Amino acid sequence: MKSDDENEFYSPDKKIRLLLVDDEQPILDALKRLFRSAPFETHTFTETTDAIEFLKHNSVDIVISDMTMPKMTGSEFLTNIYDHCHDLKTIILSGNADLKSIASAINNAHIYCYVQKPWDDEDFKLKVVNAAKTLYLERINHKQKEILYNLTQNMDKLVEERTKELNESLISLQKKYDELLNKTQLADKN
């Protein structure tokens, strides 16, 4: 899966890259219709293994997966993704409100939110946009922490180098002072 720093920041002028995974083609078609207009870019898969392979070579911002999938559950799929890439948000869909498995998915796969089937289109879009905005802020925060860390490291290095220069100057001045003092003492004796 693509590493965190290979992802671009989401911003209002860029598309929100969605990975949609559901084993039912009519659901995928409905999701594609829902997210067909700007600012969305969609990639759809009926198999979790195909989606994982896609993620090895492509970056997305949000993964939306059905909870009930044939080869692995949506929770297992999203946990697998989260284990390899923390720089995205995940949303789980379910027509069955099994609270135990939903809670497990939220805790283990760090699900951003849960959407019940059938969904309200406007509410669903709002959740996706909010997930993208949250991701964008997290990416900016991460980048700012990196910059601050690098500045701190550079500052520490500069302070260390300057301290070394000052110590060398101090030693040099002390030697010159001692030499001058010795010359003055010799001159006073004569």
Residue pairs with C-beta under 8 A, 6 or more apart in sequence:
1 52
1 55
1 56
1 81
1 84
1 85
2 55
2 56
2 57
2 58
2 59
2 85
3 85
4 85
4 86
4 87
4 142
6 59
7 59
7 61
7 87
7 88
7 139
8 14
8 59
9 136
9 139
9 140
9 143
10 16
10 61
10 132
10 133
10 135
10 136
10 139
11 136
12 39
14 39
15 38
15 39
15 40
15 41
16 39
16 40
16 41
16 61
16 62
16 128
16 129
16 132
17 41
17 43
17 59
17 60
17 61
17 62
18 35
18 40
18 41
18 42
18 43
18 60
18 61
18 62
18 63
18 64
18 128
19 42
19 43
19 44
19 45
19 51
19 54
19 55
19 60
19 62
19 63
19 64
20 28
20 31
20 32
20 35
20 42
20 43
20 44
20 45
20 64
20 65
21 44
21 45
21 46
21 48
21 51
21 63
21 64
21 65
21 66
21 69
21 74
21 77
22 28
22 31
22 46
22 65
22 66
22 69
22 93
23 46
23 47
23 66
23 68
23 69
23 70
24 46
24 66
25 46
27 66
27 93
27 117
28 44
28 46
31 42
31 44
31 64
32 42
32 44
34 121
34 124
34 125
35 42
35 125
35 128
36 42
40 128
43 54
43 58
43 60
45 51
45 54
47 71
48 65
48 69
48 71
48 72
48 77
49 71
51 63
51 65
51 77
52 77
52 80
52 81
55 63
55 81
55 84
55 85
60 88
61 88
61 89
61 131
61 132
61 135
62 88
62 89
62 90
62 91
62 112
62 128
62 131
62 132
62 135
63 78
63 81
63 88
63 89
63 90
63 91
64 90
64 91
64 92
64 93
64 115
64 128
65 74
65 77
65 78
65 90
65 91
65 92
65 93
66 74
66 92
66 93
66 94
67 73
67 74
67 75
67 92
67 93
67 94
67 96
67 98
67 101
67 102
67 105
68 74
68 94
68 95
68 96
69 77
72 80
73 101
73 105
74 92
74 93
74 94
74 105
75 92
75 101
75 104
75 105
75 108
75 109
78 90
78 92
78 105
78 109
78 111
79 105
79 108
79 109
81 88
81 90
81 109
82 90
82 109
82 110
86 110
87 135
87 138
87 139
88 135
89 112
89 131
89 132
89 134
89 135
90 109
90 110
90 111
90 112
91 111
91 112
91 113
91 114
91 115
91 127
91 128
91 131
92 102
92 105
92 106
92 109
92 111
92 113
92 114
92 115
93 115
93 116
93 117
93 119
94 102
94 114
94 115
94 116
94 117
95 116
95 117
95 118
97 116
102 114
105 111
105 114
106 114
112 127
112 131
112 134
113 127
113 131
115 124
115 127
